[in-house]
Amino acid sequence: MEVVRGGIVLTGPVVIVLAGCMLQYALLHLAGYDSVLEEDLKQFRQWGSRTPGHPENFETPGVEVTTGPLGQGIANAVGLALAEAHMAARFNKPDAKIVDHYTYCILGDGCNMEGISNEAASLAGHWGLGKLICLYDDNHISIDGDTEIAFTESVDARFDALGWHTIWVKNGNTGYDEIRAAIEEAKSVTDRPTMIKVTTTIGFGSPNKANSYSVHGAALGGKEVEATRQNLGWPYEPFHVPDEVKSHWSRHIDLGSKYQSDWEAAVEAYAQKYPEEGAEFKQLISGELPAGWDAALPEFTPEDAGDATRNLSQRCLNALARTLPGLIGGSADLASSNMTLMKMFGDFQKSTPAERNVRFGVREHAMGAICNGIQQHLGGLIPYCATFFIFTDYLRAAMRISALSETGVIYVMTHDSIGLGEDGPTHQPIEHLASFRAMPNMLMLRPADGNETSGAYKVAVLNRKRPSTLALSRQKLPNLPGTSIDNVLLGAYAISDDSKDNKPDVILMASGSELEIAAKAADVLRGEGKTVKVVSFVCWELFEEQSAEYKEKLLPSSVTARVSVEAGATFGWERYVGLEGRAIGVDHFGASAPANILYKEFGITVDNVVAKAKEVMA
Amino acid sequence: MEVVRGGIVLTGPVVIVLAGCMLQYALLHLAGYDSVLEEDLKQFRQWGSRTPGHPENFETPGVEVTTGPLGQGIANAVGLALAEAHMAARFNKPDAKIVDHYTYCILGDGCNMEGISNEAASLAGHWGLGKLICLYDDNHISIDGDTEIAFTESVDARFDALGWHTIWVKNGNTGYDEIRAAIEEAKSVTDRPTMIKVTTTIGFGSPNKANSYSVHGAALGGKEVEATRQNLGWPYEPFHVPDEVKSHWSRHIDLGSKYQSDWEAAVEAYAQKYPEEGAEFKQLISGELPAGWDAALPEFTPEDAGDATRNLSQRCLNALARTLPGLIGGSADLASSNMTLMKMFGDFQKSTPAERNVRFGVREHAMGAICNGIQQHLGGLIPYCATFFIFTDYLRAAMRISALSETGVIYVMTHDSIGLGEDGPTHQPIEHLASFRAMPNMLMLRPADGNETSGAYKVAVLNRKRPSTLALSRQKLPNLPGTSIDNVLLGAYAISDDSKDNKPDVILMASGSELEIAAKAADVLRGEGKTVKVVSFVCWELFEEQSAEYKEKLLPSSVTARVSVEAGATFGWERYVGLEGRAIGVDHFGASAPANILYKEFGITVDNVVAKAKEVMA
């Protein structure tokens, strides 16, 4: 059985000539999706419409993923195809193929220029994703004009080199049979993905604007629309769909329903015959988390030996791998540094697609976008991916799409500060915490120890509609008194407070590896007779969502003596320390040296916290 | 004449087997650079050393660019080679080739997996950069182990497809003659860049660790070092350079001096014969700005017709193109939207390399890194590059390298807020201003009108050691009373203040397109008898560098009634509005609709500023 994703079927008798985004809406409309009615088409790019300027999965049912930024789509498609291959290998039986569909992707010249598309295509070739079929709209025009000015490589030869099967349809304007034949050929090649280069004329049919960049972003205009209608022999009113077309397309409504009910019946039969696998499959389809999944998360006491949060993260991943059948992911060639291998599984590879450790190679950007595709394929799959925190700069665009498209990817980002030491400033994040705290719908978590790492995973897994970024230490950290798994869900909470009536002499705040420093500074100050509240700021976004009462209780407005300490940019900390407080951080690039020396040289020390606390208490 | 960049010459009788970063230091040391003495080698990765964990141009003379993040180096090399081709075409005469050198680049498996390297290589092929010679260290090992697990494409075939000449040296461990021959062959191919695939064994010579990932990031360890010395027949003490090697390499010191003085004499002779070109060439070499260059910047009065700051930016670029001979740059396929064409010049292309408009195609990441290479090639070249502000997410890693490596690239980023309208949330920056304000050494400028756009260019051009990011509007903005070119250099300044003794009832702050809203809100409030100071916050970083007196004068601590308005994340504004102020902004993703509707729906309005001002004054 073939499940056609997104309602896009390219076998109709009429080829609709429309710009990319509008094309998707028009196809959904024709295919009978009630999410795109004629009124919706007329509201293209208007406030509150279901037809925004670029298709978004959260606005328009039938839109699979949120694209727009070039190259994301092909990488999403690789993720969708990976998910299909994985699920098929895990669940299909010789007598029951309950997962069996193609992934189609249409991409343009711009997509093919972007580095992310080469990364994704290299992986698709490596993995031999034979059911991924891409159509490259080779129209030779991008926004700056003819692609001759910047894009003269041989795209087919490049895809050949990447291990794809390639086909060239020379007349993409009217060569419908050739396109059909190419798709059939693509299906017959099962060990490699296929790239069908379809040479077309942009604005085909427009007598004066075809084959020019002016068709790309702007409307044709009344006169030229009229001329195009004349030229193509299209006598109908705007938005009118002739009966012949309507009846041809509307068969997809019944056909789709039949596919759906056949498939549901097949799944039921499967579940009868293979109860264990069937239950797991249904759970993955439902997208709901298995009951009690979080009991697996390890809990710690201060007596437990300290560890780097990247190692604690690995314990969490390995614990969760047993209770979350949808957990799948890996690293961009840093598995042994990011500590992201699930030890009970092998690698997802061409010959072992049922496995759950994914080797992305040094391809951070595609990694993020592939994870978006995996999650969008199936709610129950929980993709995670990893690199050094600094290299979020390489995949930030994909991470933003996770946030925008409500995709709960877990970003496991280790080596989260100058604490990584000798690799130096090219590898030391400074502004990265702030940059993600400023990003809407992204949960930026920086756990301080074992309990908080477990708590961070609890948050990340629970949030299936929000991505989480976990900033994890390279260096060893102690398990601190007062930390808790569940308090991480509050975003910020006190790990200690020896004041009476919630009126401490000073509030110390920190996240991650600096919570230990704040706790030690509190000990010093308390030794000198001061009362101190120490607050762990593990996730600002979650704290902002708490009640005004909780916030006021944690940070009483009357206490203006406040000091924050974090091994990163102080940017943004004024929100909590106020104009009278002090934010200790690193507002310059790092350096190459052992971590302990950097902390000392840059003033991320107990002494400095104590000194600043005395300043603000004075 | 051949200028060998970075002192790396691969023709010696001894091949030094060392990890990448250490290799570069060792070669500099052997070649006689006094920036890397034996003591420096021993201080590898230590605090204050000239041999940090990854080579940085600002730490170690002889290091051309700052790399470390994979793929940046090859893109830098394309920029270096572009600069050579451009300068050669502009200045060489049939009888005087004063610019004539090769650019060598060594890259590994990881670099070749990164999307940025494909982008850069596609451009190098398109531009036919025949004097770019890359050596691909094909050792089949990356951090996660054998590249078979994630990287099975045919790299040579891909480079062929990108228009490169490719050569394969099968025995890179000891095939010195083959490497020499390959380099000679590469030089003989002048119309295409060359990729020499050199198959090697990582850790060659180490009996137990060769050909394994354990050689990549960790030291061999004492025992294995001993075994390797034995195996290679290397009897010398650590750091000892045998006389034979020393004398072979030290000839480069005299040779290099001779090359340098020959070349200086050639430039003098050139300047005698071609005084005009000679003067310009010397100016470009010196890196100093021509006297009076900034007089070209247009100045405006409120009576001048308003315009989008992206259009005003184009006026600045075209004015500066006449006074700055080093200005060179372009857009990632958005020239007509970013407004970045210098109208008096043609395109830098294979057949017209003397021209100064660069067409990067949809390759943002390579674009940024290529600009870093251009600037590092020659202090007098002033590269700029452009895309939509949102797509800084695609090139952020290169922008950070600009900031870290003290490279004054000008990032022209248009469509800077929800004000771009219909393209919707995938195209609307929200957190981007905050994310760059948090980045060290990056100047984030958001001009409000004509004068401020000219001021932003003044800042950007003056700062040759800091990159500038200009956030520019798609929409039309009026020329406001009180703005000034030179006040932009202060970072923030008052455009109006009707208070006595600097005690306004309220301070309104804004940047860019919202300064108009703040000014109008001030008019309303003044009409109701309030005194108001309106502050333009065009560049936070520059404001932070002003004296305490200036800051206190602009934002008197006694005035806590403060409101900011900016069409982006409010994150960070607490620094200036304080805990008692109000920050009006957009802390969620945007939407697809006309800009004026988005401003209204999201509360970025005069009414809302007035309302919030009344709250804080109450």
Interface residues (C-beta under 8 A of the other chain):
Chain A: R45 Q46 W47 G48 S49 P52 G53 H54 E56 T66 T67 G68 P69 L70 G71 D109 G110 C111 M113 E114 G115 I116 S117 N118 E119 S122 L123 G125 H126 S142 I143 D144 T147 I149 A150 F151 T152 E153 S154 V155 D156 A157 R158 D160 A161 L162 G163 Y213 S331 D333 L334 A335 S336 S337 D347 Q349 R359 F360 G361 V362 R363 E364 H365 A366 I390 F391 D393 Y394 R396 A397 R400 I401 A403 L404 E422 D423 G424 P425 T426 H427 I430 E431 A434 S435 R437 A438 M439 P440 N441 S557 A569 F571 G572 E574 R575 G578 L579 D587 H588 F589 A591 S592 A593 P594 I597 L598 E601
Chain B: R45 Q46 W47 G48 S49 P52 G53 H54 E56 T66 T67 G68 P69 L70 G71 D109 G110 C111 M113 E114 G115 I116 S117 N118 E119 S122 L123 G125 H126 S142 I143 D144 T147 I149 A150 F151 T152 E153 S154 V155 D156 A157 R158 D160 A161 L162 G163 Y213 G217 S331 D333 L334 A335 S336 S337 D347 Q349 R359 F360 G361 V362 R363 E364 H365 A366 I390 F391 D393 Y394 R396 A397 R400 I401 A403 L404 E422 D423 G424 P425 T426 H427 I430 E431 A434 S435 R437 A438 M439 P440 N441 S557 A569 F571 G572 E574 R575 G578 L579 D587 H588 F589 A591 S592 A593 P594 I597 L598 E601
